[in-house]
Amino acid sequence: MIRLVVDDAREGSLNMAIDLAVAELSNVKKVPTLRIYEWSKPTLSLGRNQKTKNLNWSFIEKKGIDVVRRPSGGRGVLHNKEITYSFSISKSSNLLPNSLMDSYMKISRALIESFLQLGIESHMEPSKSKGLTKDFCYDASSFYEVKVNGKKLIGSAQYRNPYFILQHGSIPIKFDYESYINSFNYANSEKIKSHLLNSTIDIENILKRPLSKKELADAFKIGFEKVFNDDLFIDSIDRLELEYAQKIKDRFIVVEGNY
């Protein structure tokens, strides 16, 4: 059995803390969790080891954008007009391969199957591209990332330790290119914008309409059940997970002057 949590919109630091809390406790509960959630305000999430030197703090503060650091690796993602998924599983489970690439592939297969339920035909990226910068997640593609018509749809990243695997990813409903690009200081911002416009896609562009969190969750339930050959049951974040997340959430906050 796999938990399906369709969660509330929360502040960025708490979202990251909940993802980590659920992942850490998955090793105790031995129950994988698929969490679908939104963000209570626009938030820029940085990869675990991503530097902050190129952040445009004046723009970020003017627009009221929060900045957090993910437990996972990768590059920056602006969470605005999008829905995020996270999948947490104990390494003792036989539902997901332990190797990095094989685990990415299986989760991507589940994502692709999920999008099929919405009438979206997507595919896995077979190779890796470098991109124009080291800061934008959507500037580059990695192995097995999900694309539609050759354009990147989902930006995913993974964190793993000896006990669990956590993967989360952003699904843009309507891509906010201007805020995304202007959150960083780059002299060639117009070139970056042109590159992103040509190499990425969002849900509204595909379906020609918005997509609700419930619609996405319903599709994910079917897709993940098919690929993982297991039932998903509706659940919520429990008291222990939320209390632990509240204790650790401040570690994910990034302010000007942080590395």
N, C-alpha and C positions, 0 to 999 in steps of 0.2 A: 504493500500500500504506500502511496505517496500523498502527502498533504498538499492541498491547493489552498493557498491563502490569498484572497483578494483583499488587499489591505487599503487602509485610508491613505490620503495624501498627507505626508509628514515632512518636517524640515529635513534638510539634507544630511546633517550630522546624525540625526536619529535613524534615518533610512539606512545609512552605512552601518551604524551600530547594530540595528536589528538584523541586517544581513549577516554580520559576523556572529552575533549572538545565536541566531538560528543555526548557523553552520557549526559552531562549536558544540552546541547542545545536540546536534544531529548525531554526534558520536556517542552521546549518552542514550538518546531516545531510539536510535537505530531506525529512524523514519525519515526518509528524504522529504524535502520541502520545496515546492515550486511556489514562489511568491510573486504576485503581480501588484505593482504599486505605482503611485504618482508622487510628485513633489509639491509641497505647499507653496513654494515660490521658486522662481528661476534659480537654478543652482549649477555652478560649474564644478564638476568632479574631476579631480586630477588622479593620475595613476600613482600607485604606491611610492614609486621612486622618482616621479616627475618633478623637475625643478620649477620654481615659481618666478624665475628672473624675467621671463617674457610676458608676465601677466600685465594687463593694462588696468591698474588699480583705479585710476580716475574714472574710467568707463564703468567698471564693475560696481563701484560705489554709487555712481550717478544713476545707474539702472537698478540698483537694489538687488544685485545678484549675490547670492551666498557662494562661498568657495569651500569645498570639502576635499579631503583626500580619501580615496577608496582603499579598502584593504587589498584590492586586486591591482595588477600592474596595468600597463597600457598608457594611453595618452588622454588628453582632456576631452570631456563630453559636456555639452550644455544641455541640461535637463529642463526643457521648456517646451510645452506643447508636445509632450511625448509620454510614453508609458514604459516603465522599466520592469524587466523580469529578473528574478534571481533563482538559482537552483543550488540547493545545499544538500550534500550527501556524505555519509560516513564512508571512509575508505574501506571499511570492512564489508560494505554492501557489494553484492555481485551485480547490481543493476547498471553500474557505470564502470567502464575500464579504468584502471588506475593510471595508465599512461596519459600524458598531457594531450597529445594529438588525437588519440583514440577517444578520449573523453569529450574533447571539443567536437569531434565528428558526430558522435552519437547525439549530443545535445542539439547540434545543428540539424541533424535529421529530424529530430522532434519539432524544432522550430519550423522547418520546411513543411512538415506534415500539418502542423497547426495552421500555417498560412493557407494551405490548400483548402481548409475548411471555410476560409473567407473568400475563396475564389482567386487567391493570389498564387501564381506559379513562381517559385523562387528556386535558387540553386546555390551550391556551395562553391566558394572560391578555391580553385585548385592550386594556387600559387601565392606568393607573398610579394607585395610592392612596397617600396620605401617611402614614397610620399615626398612632399615639398618641405615639410618641417618635422620636428620631433614633438610637437605640442598638440596637434589636432588628431584625435582618433579617426575621424572620418576622412582624413587626408591620405590614409594608407589602408591597404587591405592585408589581412593575414590568412593563413591556411584555414579553410573550412568556414570562413565567415559567410553569412547569408546575403545573397544579392538578388536583385530583380532586374531583368534585362541588362545584366552586366554592371549594374550600379549598386553600390553598397547601401543596404537597408538597416542592418543591425550592427551596432558597435558593441562587441562583447569583450570581457576580460575575465581572467580566472585567478583565484588565489588558492593555494593548496599547501598543506603541511602533512606530517605523517598520519594525521587522524581524520581529516576531512577535505573535501573539495567544494569550493564556492565559485560559481560562475554567475555573473550578472551582465545584463546588456540593455542598451537603450533602443527603443523602437520609436522613431520620430513620427508623430502624427502629422505635424506641419513643421518642417525644418525652419528654424529661426537663424538663417545664415548670417544676417547682419550682426546680431548680438554675439553669436559664436565667434565670428572672425574678429570683431572688435574687442573681445575679451582678452586678446593677446596683442602685443605690439610687434607688428611686422611691416617693414617698408614695402614689401611686395603683396600687401593685403588684397589688392585687386586681382592679382594672378592667382592667389590662393582661393579667392571667391569663385573665379571662373573655373578653377580645377574642381572645387567642391560641387558646383552646379552641374558639371558634366559627369561627375563620378559618383554622385549620391542620389538617393530617391527617398520619398516619404510616403506614408500611407494615403494621405489625401490625394497625392499625385497619381497613385495607383488606382484607388477605388473611386476617386472623384467625389468623396464625401468623408466626413469625420468618422472615427471609430471609437466606440466607448470601451472603457475598461472591462465591463461585463462581457461585451461581444468578444473581446480578445481573450478573456479568461475562459469563456465557453469553448472557443476554438483550441486554446492550449490544452484544455482538459482532454479533448478528443485526440489531438496530435500526440501528446505525451503518453497517453494510454496505449495508443497504437505502437509507438516506437519502443517504449519500455515494457510493453506487454504486462502492464500492471494497472490496477485501479487507482484513480485519484479520488480523494474524499475532501469535501469542503471543511476547512478549519479556520482558526484565527490565531493571531499571535497570542501566546498565553502569558500569564502573569510573570512567570520566571524569566521568560525571554525578554519581556518588556522591561522588567526591573534591572536585569543585567545590562540591557542596551542603554538605559538611562544612566547607568554608572559609567559607561565607557564612551558615551557619545562625544564628549568634548575633545577626545584625542583625534577626531576626524576633522575638526574645524581648522581652516586655514585663514590666517589674516596676514595683512601686509607685514613683511619682515620675517615671516616664517620661511624655512627653506623650501 
